[in-house]
Amino acid sequence: MVETRKIIALRETVFSELGVEAERPTTRAVGMAVIRNPFAGKFVEDLRPLLEAGAILGERLMPELVKLLDGLAVSYGKGAIVGVAAEMEHGGACVHPMLGKPMRAAIGGGKAVIGSNVKVAAAGAILDVPLGHKDDSWSFPHFDTITVSVADAPRPDEILVVMAIADGGRLLNRCVTEPFVLRAPPLEGNVPDFDVAEIA
């Protein structure tokens, strides 16, 4: 078991943007764990202890995050900041292979890939955690981000592991709801002969 120095839980509820109140607020909940990195300062092939740490942290934090929401979780995301004595792959090991299962279990499933962001940085660095709809990767209103930071983490031999959920998308979405094709106006006058595909 990887040593955990501390756990942080955050709740954010957004009611309005630029003075315009939404029909219903969106609440986001974030769980963060600061763990010791057993592989700091050395290269190893077998990262399984970090894979397992991700699963254990998900099982520990996710049920508590669900309780912080006002509604059912519809979006999720994850991430990690690796201390500067280690490599990005250590953060990937924490969040990619085994963290998804307990995240989905806690919110009643999820068909979409869980978006993530992993980087190497010093204590206090900012991490933008992407959020996306748990069942529909193309749900534009749910393309969202929550930004987190812990003043004293990660230390050089630590990893900050982050998981986030939300009970709604961006507050006042006006960016359509799905992809669409923008049709260019017809060209007039003398224009070169080329395939339309070249400008698509």
Number of C-alpha atoms within 10 A of each C-alpha: 8 15 12 16 11 11 15 12 16 13 15 14 14 14 15 15 11 5 7 10 13 13 10 12 18 20 21 27 24 27 22 24 23 24 24 19 25 17 18 19 13 9 11 9 5 9 16 13 15 25 20 19 22 28 20 17 25 28 17 13 22 22 15 15 24 22 12 19 20 15 13 14 24 21 28 33 27 27 25 30 31 31 27 20 17 22 19 17 14 27 27 23 20 30 30 18 15 19 23 21 16 21 28 18 14 18 19 12 16 20 11 16 15 25 19 20 17 23 20 21 23 19 21 15 17 15 21 17 23 23 26 28 29 25 16 15 16 14 16 19 19 25 17 20 18 17 10 15 16 15 11 11 24 28 22 19 18 28 31 28 26 30 29 27 31 33 22 23 23 18 21 15 12 9 9 10 12 9 10 7 6 7 7 8 6 5 7 6 5 6 7 6 6 8 8 7 6 6 7 9
